[in-house]
C-alpha cells in the first residue's frame, strides 16, 4: 500500500478552484438545459401557445439537438462532480 502526502498552499487551492468552478458552472447549466428539453416540448405539444415560454426556454427548445450532443460528450466524472457542488 502506498500513501501520497501533499502539502498544498492556500493560494494553490484557490487558483485550482478558480480554474475549475467556471467549467463546473458551465456543465451545471448544460445539465439544467438538458433536463428541461422534454418537459418544455411536452408543454408546447399539449397545445399551449409557445408565447408562454420565456426567451431562455424558447432557446432551449430551438437548440435541443446541440444541447443533447454537448451533454453526451460531458464526461461522467464531471457530471458527478457537478452534482456535488449544486
N, C-alpha and C positions, 0 to 999 in steps of 0.2 A: 504494500500500500504506500502510495506517495502522497505527500502533503505539499502544497504550494502556499507559501505565505507571501502576501504582497502588502507593501505599505504604500498607500495612495494618499497624496496630499489633498486637501480640500479643494485646491484650485483644479487639480486633475479631475476630480469627481464633478465639479461644477462645469468644467469645459466639456466633459463627456456627455453629461446630461443635457447641456445646452445644444449639443450637436444632435442628440437623439430625439429630444422632445418634438421638434418640428416634424420629423419623419413620422413619429408615432401619432401626432395630431393629424397629419395627412391621411394615414391609414385608418384612423378612427372615423374621420369624416367620410372616407370612401366606404367603409363598412356601414355607416349610418345610411348613406345614399343607397347602397346595395339592398339593405333591408327595407327600404321604402318603395322599391320598384313595384313589386307585386301588389301591395295594398293600394298604391296610387292608381295602378292600372285597373284594379277591380273597382275602385271608386268611379273612374271615368267610364268603365264598361257598364256599370249599373244604370247608366243613363243620366248621370249627373253631368251638368254642364262643366266644361273644362274651365269656365270662368271662375269657379270656386277655388281653383288651385292658385297657390302663390307662385310668383315667378321662379322661386327656387324649386318648388315641386314640379312645375312645368319643365324646368331644365333637367330634372332627374329623369322624367319620362322621355324627353327628347334625346337624352344621352344614355339611355338604358343599356344599349349594346356595348358602348365604350366602358361604362361603369362595370358591367359584368366581366368584360375582358380584363380590365385592370384588377378587379377583385380576384379573379382566378390566378393572376400572377403574383398575388401577395403571398409571401412565404408564411407557412403555417405558424412558425415560431413567432413571427412578428404579430400575427393575429392574436396569439395567446398573450403576448407581452402587452399589446394594446388593451386587451380586456382587463388586465390587472390595473392599468392606470386610470381607466374611466369607468 
